[in-house]
Amino acid sequence: MDPTIELPSAAEVAALSGADLDHALVAVERARRNVEATYLAVLDRAEETKRFEADGHAGVRGWASALTNTGSVELHRRLQSMRSLRDLPDVATALAVGEVGVDQVREIAKLHANPRTRDLAIEGETRLLHHARTKTCVESQEVVGRWDAFGDPQGAARRHQDAHERRDAMIVERNGVVHLHARGGTFQGAA
């Protein structure tokens, strides 16, 4: 495995102008997409082989966070993308060769992550990928948003209902201090 990617140095970037800047930006973005695809493949392999257990971690999220000092939001997005690419091999290939961006893949991954729209994402992979390749990032996000609304018309209302149905609470007293941990819908949280 050769992890080296040829990128311009700071001095080389400072010397760029005109169309050379355009070409440099496109080249760096293509490299970023390739690196992201490889990053996701490494996470997937670590989860498959349970590599995280060797370091005493419960899952790949903790293992990756400890090794890379990556924040939880970024890791969540990457793990969501990683899991979606298992079912979306054409999207995985398109990301690896730089045909689609990280943001487009993450939008498709959000659609895949929703159990009510997962099958829609899998069955519509070719069409979603076409939109990701041919439309602007914003237009592609709008397309995925419409697919999400179509596949999960209850959307936010359903998420609130799910939270309500899975509500729970725990109260623990330790060393004279009471700890309350509760989970529920936003209405209950506000109350």
N, C-alpha and C positions, 0 to 999 in steps of 0.2 A: 504494500500500500504506500503510495507516494502522496503525502498530504500537501505537497508544495503546489501552490497556485501562483502563477506569475502575475503580480500586481505592480503597478508603477510606484516608485518611491515618492516621498513627499517632494523632493527636488524635481522629479520627472513630472509630477502633477503640476507643480508651480510653473513649469515651462510650457504646459499645454495651452492652446487657445483655439478658438473657432471650432471647426468640425472635429478636431482631435479630441476636444473635451466631450463632444457628443459620443464619439466612438469609445472613449475611455469609460464614460458612465454606463453605456450599454454593456461593455465587457465586464465591468465590475458587477453589474446586476446579474448577468448570466452566471458569473462565478458564484455569487451569493446563492442563487437558486440551486446550483450544483452542490454547494456546501450544505445547504439546508436539507436537500434530499439525502445526502450522505449522513448527516446528523441524525435524521429520522430513521435511517436504516440501522445505524449503530444502536439507537435506543430500542428499536424493534428486536434486534439480535440479543441485546442485554436482557430484555423482558422474556424472550423465548428461552434463553439459556439460564435464566434466573441468576445472572451474574451479580446482581445486587445483594443476594444472600451472603456471598463471600465476605462482604464488608459489613454484614449485620443489618442491612436495610430491609424494610418490609416490602418495598417495591422499587420500581425503576425511577419513580419520581424523586424519592429521597436520595437514591444513589446518584442520579444525575445532578441534583442540587448540590450535594456534598462535593462532587468532583469538579463541577464547573462554576459554582457560586452563582447559578442562574436563578432569577426570581420566580416566584410561584406562578405568576400570570403567564410569563413566557413559556415555562415548562408545561403548563396546562394546554396552551395552544399547540405546542410541539407534540405532546402526547396525544392530543385529539387528532392532529394531522397524521401522526404515525399510525394510529389505529384505523383511521379511515383509508389510508393507502393500502392496507391489507386487502380491502374489498374493492379498491379502485386502482388496479395496476396501470391502466392507461394514464391516469392522472399522475401516478408516481413517476412514470417514464417521462411524461411531459415536463414535470418539475426538474428531474435530473438533467435533462438536455436543455433546460432553460426556456422552453416554449411558453410556460405559464409562470406567474409570479407566486411568491410565498403568500401574499395576501389573498389571491384567488383560491389557492389551495386551502387556506384556512377557512374561507367562507364555505367552500364545499364540505370541508371537514365538520363544520358546525351543523350543516344540514344532515350529514351522516351520523353525527353524535346523538341526534334526537331520535329516540326509538320509534317515534311516529312518522318520521320522514326518512329513515335509513334506507328502506327498500326503494323509495323514490330516487334517492341519490345513486344507489347501486344500479338500478335499471336505467337511469337517465345519464349514466356516466358520459357516454359519447356526446350527448347534447350539452351537458354542463361544460365539458371540456372544450367543445366548439365555441361556446360563449366566452369561456376564459381566454381562449386563443385569439378571438376576433373582436372582442369588445374592450372598451376601456375598463380599468379596474372598477370604477364606480358603476358603470353599466352592468358589469358582470356581477357585482354585489347585489344590484337591484334585481337581476334575473334570479339569483339564488334566493333572495328575499321573497320573491313571488312564488317560487317553488315551495318554500317553507310555509308560506301562508296557505297555499293550496293543499299541501300535505298535512298540515296541522292547523286547521282553521280556528280551533279553540285557543291555540297558542298560549298567550300569557294567562288567560283564565284557567287553562288546564294546569299550567305550572303552579298557580296559586292553589288549585284544588289538590294537586299532588302533594304540595307542601303541607296542606291542612291534613290530608289523610295520613301522612307520615310523621305527624307532629309527635314530639316526645319531650320529656324534661327529666332532669336529674338534679337532685340536691345532695350535696356532700358536705359534712362538717369535718374539717381538719384543723387541729390545733386551735380550736376556738374561733375559727373563721368558717363562715358558710359560703359555699360555692354553688352557684346556680348555672346550669347549662340547659338551654332550651332551644328547640327547633320547631318552627311552624311557619305558617303563612304570614304575609306582610301585615294583614289585619291584626292577627294575634300579637305580632311583634310590636305594632304600634300601641296596642292596649297594654 
